[in-house]
Amino acid sequence: MFCAFNNSRVANGRRATGLIFSAGTTSQKLGWTLGGSAAGFMLGFYGFEANMEQAPDTLNGIVLLMSIIPACIAFLTAFVTLFYKIDYKMEKELEETISRNSAERAEKKPCIVK
């Protein structure tokens, strides 16, 4: 997430650390909520009933929920991250730009502490 902070700071000329961090936290909470409820809905779809012997179709569904479906989601996530534009080189460029801009601001407005 630190890369996003730096990218936003360079692109907009101001820090948005709190906004970016809260957006990240909100997306995590939303993911946990949707993931948990999706698992419950999928178990219901496959006919799961608590404290009962499960039908073969239900057992197949549970196997899918514990193996194939998460693997597909992981591959989809890996594919999406291929389009993430901030790499090591860009991160170093962002850090240099921020350092240079901070030094220029410090020269213009020296901080005087009494």
Protein Blocks (a to p, Z undefined) as FASTA:
>chain_A
ZZmmmmmmmmnopacklmmmmmmmmmmmmmmmmmmmmmmmmmmmnopaehiacdfklmmm
mmmmmmmmmmmmmmmmmmmmmmpmbdfklmmmmmmmmmmmmmmmmmmmccddZZ
